[in-house]
Amino acid sequence: MDISVKSWLYDILNAINEIDSFFIDTPKDFFIYQKDIRTKRAVERNIEIIGEAMNRILSATDKIALSNSRKIVDTRNRIIHGYNSVSDDIIWGIISKHLPLLKSEIEVLLNE
């Protein structure tokens, strides 16, 4: 695997781990998240990083297949360019449903 692609995979993994760390001392509860502006902005920033790294991977190779990769890039673009239309529900769905799968896929790729 190309060193740049591997680096971007690590960037994604680190961003996911950082998001997970926000819920170590705080329950992983949507209503608590919704009221915590700092955590919301930190999560959004990490999703931006994930989306940018994913975009770079998609541009560099077609040999890496990750679930929802195009949707991840689209979400990054929406957070950056359509920040006033970012839905807490959508971000929460990403946190709870999509990031665990993405994390496991990346760990498999990095262990190959």
N, C-alpha and C positions, 0 to 999 in steps of 0.2 A: 504494500500500500504506500502511496506517495506520502512523503513526510508532511506536506502541507495539509493533505486531507486528514491525516492522523491528528495533526495539531488542531484542526477545526472540530474533529470529533471530541477531542479532549475539552475544547472550549464549551461544547454543548453539554458534555457530562458534568463539567464544573458548574455551569449555570444551573443545571437541574439539581445538583447537590446543594447549591446555595439556596435555591427555592425550598428544598426539603428542610434545610436548616432553620428556616423561618418558623417552622411548625414543631420544633423540638420542645420549646417551653410554652407554646401556645397551642391549644387544641386546633386540630385541622377541621375548622367549622366555618361554613360559608358566611354566616351572619357576623362572626367575629372578624373574619377577613374583610368583609364589606365595610366595616366601620373603621378599619385600621389603614389610614391613608399611606402611612410609611411602608407597610408591608405590600400594599397594592402597587405602589410605585416601584418598589424593589423587584417585585415579581415581574411587572411589566418590562422593566429594564433587562432582566435576565431573559425574558422571552424575546426581546429585541436581539440580544446577543445570540440566542439559539437560532433565530430566524436568519440573521446575517451569516452565521457560520454555515447554516444549511444551504443558503443561497450560494455561497462560495463552493461548497461541495458539489452542488448540482451543476454549477458552471464548469467545474474542473473535471468531473468524471460522470459517466453514466453507469459505472460498475457498482456503485453503492446504492442499495435500495433500502430506504427507511420509510416507515409508515407515515403517511400524511405529510411528506416533505414539502410538497407545494403549498399545502394549507398552512404549514408553519411559517413559510416565507410570506404568504399573504397576510397572516396575522401580524407579523413583524411590521409589514408595510402599513397596516391599518393602525397599529399603535403609534407609529411615527407620524404618519401623514393625516390620519383621521382620528387623532387622539380624543376628540370630543365625542366620538361615537363608539368608544371602547366599552364593551359591556362586561360588568363584573361576572355575570353568568357564564359568558364565553370563556373568560380567563379562568374561572373556577373549574369549568369543564376540562380545560387544558391541564390544569394542575392535577386534578383528581383522576382523569381518565387517560389522557394521552401521554403525559410525561413519564409515568411508570413504564409504559410499553417502549417509548423511545429510549429510555435509560437502559432497559434490558437489551434492546437491539444494539445500542452503541457498545455496551460492555462486551457483547459477543464479538462484534467487529474488532474491538481493540485487543481481544484475547486470541485472535486468529494468528 
